[in-house]
Structure formats: C-alpha cells, structure tokens
Amino acid sequence: MELLEIISLNWPAALCLIAGFVLVTVEMFTPGFGVPGISGLALLLIGVIVAADSLLEGILLTIIIVLVLCLLFTIAVRSASKGALARTPLILKTATDREDGFTSGEDLNYFLGHEGIVTTMLRPVGRADFDGVKLDVLAEGEFVDVGKRVKVVRVEGRKIVVRQIGA
C-alpha cells in the first residue's frame, strides 16, 4: 500500500494545506505579529481534518506536515544567517550614545539647580512646579508645605531630590 493511496486528498483539503504552508512560510521569512503563522496553522489543521478519513491518516498527514515545516524552518534559519535575510536589517546595529549627542526622553539632569514651588505637600514625596513643568519630587530631610520654594539638589534616574530654600 503506497503513501498516496493511504492519504487521498480532495480539492478543499489540498487548498487548505497549500495555503497553510504558504502562510506559515511567510511568517517564517517576515517577522510580524503572527497573523500569517496562526492562520497558516489553522488552515493546516483544517486541511488534516478534511483530508483524513481515519485516525491513522490524520496522524500520518500530521507527521508529514511537521516534517515539511521542519524543512521550511531549516531553510528560513539558513537564509537568515547566510542568505537574503542576512542582508536585510532586522536589528538596529548602530548605537545612539550620549557622546554622539543622543539623550533619552527621561534625561532629568536638566532640572539640576532649578528652583520651583511646591504644589502638594512633600511628605517627603510630592509634586513641585518648575517653570510650568510639574514633577514628582522627593524632599531632602523634613516635610515641605505647599507654596514653599525648593531647589533641585540631586537627580538620580527618575528621582528628583529637592531642598527647601531659606529653611
């Protein structure tokens, strides 16, 4: 008994399997959100269900599909390392260093030395207004009442430490 005699494909099953292989291959070669891959796997599953007349046929067809997908994956990995995918930039290889003039959007060192007015009581954490920019700040030492003037004495990442002026 030949393999082709065991698995008899009809047109709907063949179309589902071919479309499934194409979509899974597209997912392997183009990074994305998984929509082609998930759709392809669903079509492959539908193709197996439609094509298989017995459990043995379903298992055999599933084994064949897994082997073909392994072959496609091997080709995709080889292409990613040596072929056309290796020449396409998928990963940013240039660095954006501070020495080159790049800074993050969260560089709060700008506020070092600035003076502002407390808008919520600092116990020791609260908010202060620095020329129209409201920031979460940490009081150095004692509590600070609303309306008092403060000065930024230290910036540690996102933590801005202030000291009351004239206390």
C-alpha positions in Angstrom: 0.0 0.0 0.0 1.5 3.3 -1.1 1.5 6.5 0.9 -0.5 8.3 -1.7 -3.2 5.6 -1.5 -3.4 5.9 2.2 -3.9 9.7 2.1 -6.5 10.7 -0.5 -6.6 14.5 -0.8 -9.7 16.2 -2.2 -9.6 19.8 -3.5 -10.7 21.7 -0.4 -8.1 19.8 1.7 -5.3 20.4 -0.8 -6.1 24.1 -1.0 -6.2 24.4 2.8 -2.8 22.6 3.1 -1.1 24.6 0.3 -2.5 27.9 1.7 -1.4 26.8 5.2 2.1 26.1 4.1 2.4 29.4 2.2 1.2 31.4 5.2 3.5 29.6 7.7 6.4 30.2 5.3 5.5 33.9 5.0 5.5 34.0 8.8 9.0 32.4 9.0 10.5 34.8 6.5 8.9 38.0 7.6 8.8 38.9 11.3 5.5 40.2 12.4 2.6 39.8 14.7 1.9 36.1 14.0 -1.3 36.6 12.0 0.0 34.6 8.9 1.5 31.9 11.1 -1.6 31.4 13.2 -3.8 31.5 10.1 -1.5 29.0 8.3 -1.6 26.6 11.3 -5.3 26.8 11.4 -5.5 26.1 7.7 -3.2 23.1 8.1 -5.4 21.8 10.9 -8.5 22.2 8.8 -6.7 20.5 5.9 -5.8 17.5 8.0 -9.4 17.3 9.4 -10.9 17.5 5.9 -8.4 15.1 4.3 -8.2 12.4 6.9 -10.8 9.6 6.7 -9.3 7.8 9.8 -7.1 8.4 12.7 -4.2 6.7 11.0 -4.5 9.0 8.0 -4.7 12.1 10.3 -1.5 11.0 12.3 0.4 10.3 9.0 -0.6 13.6 7.5 0.3 15.4 10.7 3.8 13.8 10.7 4.3 14.7 7.0 3.3 18.3 7.8 5.6 18.6 10.7 8.5 17.2 8.6 7.8 19.7 5.9 7.6 22.6 8.4 10.9 21.5 9.9 12.4 21.6 6.4 10.9 25.1 5.8 12.2 26.3 9.2 15.7 25.0 8.4 15.6 26.9 5.1 14.4 30.0 6.9 17.2 29.8 9.5 19.8 29.2 6.8 18.5 32.2 4.8 18.6 34.4 8.0 22.2 33.6 8.6 23.6 33.4 5.1 21.0 34.3 2.6 18.8 37.2 1.6 17.5 37.8 5.2 21.1 38.3 6.4 21.4 41.3 4.2 18.2 42.9 5.3 18.5 45.0 8.5 16.2 43.3 11.1 18.2 44.6 14.1 19.5 48.1 14.7 23.2 47.7 14.7 24.1 51.4 15.3 24.3 52.8 18.9 22.8 56.0 20.0 25.3 57.1 22.6 25.4 60.2 24.7 28.8 61.1 23.2 27.1 61.4 19.8 24.5 63.8 21.2 21.7 61.4 21.8 19.7 61.5 25.1 16.7 59.7 26.3 13.4 61.4 26.8 13.8 60.9 30.5 17.0 62.9 31.0 16.0 64.9 34.1 19.5 66.3 34.8 18.3 69.4 33.0 16.4 70.4 36.2 19.5 70.2 38.4 19.9 73.6 40.2 16.4 74.8 39.1 14.1 76.4 41.6 10.4 75.7 41.8 7.3 75.9 44.0 5.7 73.0 45.9 2.2 72.3 44.7 1.4 69.3 47.0 2.9 68.8 50.5 6.2 66.9 50.3 5.9 64.1 52.9 8.7 63.6 51.7 7.3 62.8 48.2 5.0 65.2 46.4 4.8 67.5 43.4 6.5 70.7 42.5 6.2 73.2 39.6 9.4 74.2 37.8 8.6 77.0 35.4 5.3 75.3 34.4 6.7 71.8 34.4 5.1 69.7 37.2 7.4 66.9 38.5 7.2 64.3 41.2 10.0 65.2 43.7 11.5 63.9 46.9 12.2 66.3 49.8 15.7 66.0 51.3 15.2 65.9 55.1 11.9 67.3 56.6 8.4 67.8 55.2 7.8 70.9 53.0 4.5 72.7 52.9 2.6 73.8 49.8 3.8 77.1 48.3 7.3 76.9 49.6 10.3 77.4 47.2 12.5 74.4 46.6 15.7 73.8 44.7 16.7 70.6 42.8 19.9 69.3 44.5 20.2 65.9 43.0 18.9 63.8 40.1 19.1 60.0 40.3 17.5 58.5 37.3 13.8 59.4 37.6 14.2 60.5 41.3 14.5 64.3 41.7 15.7 65.3 45.2 14.8 68.9 46.3 15.8 71.1 49.3 13.6 73.9 50.7 15.1 77.3 50.1 15.5 79.6 53.1 14.6 77.0 55.7 
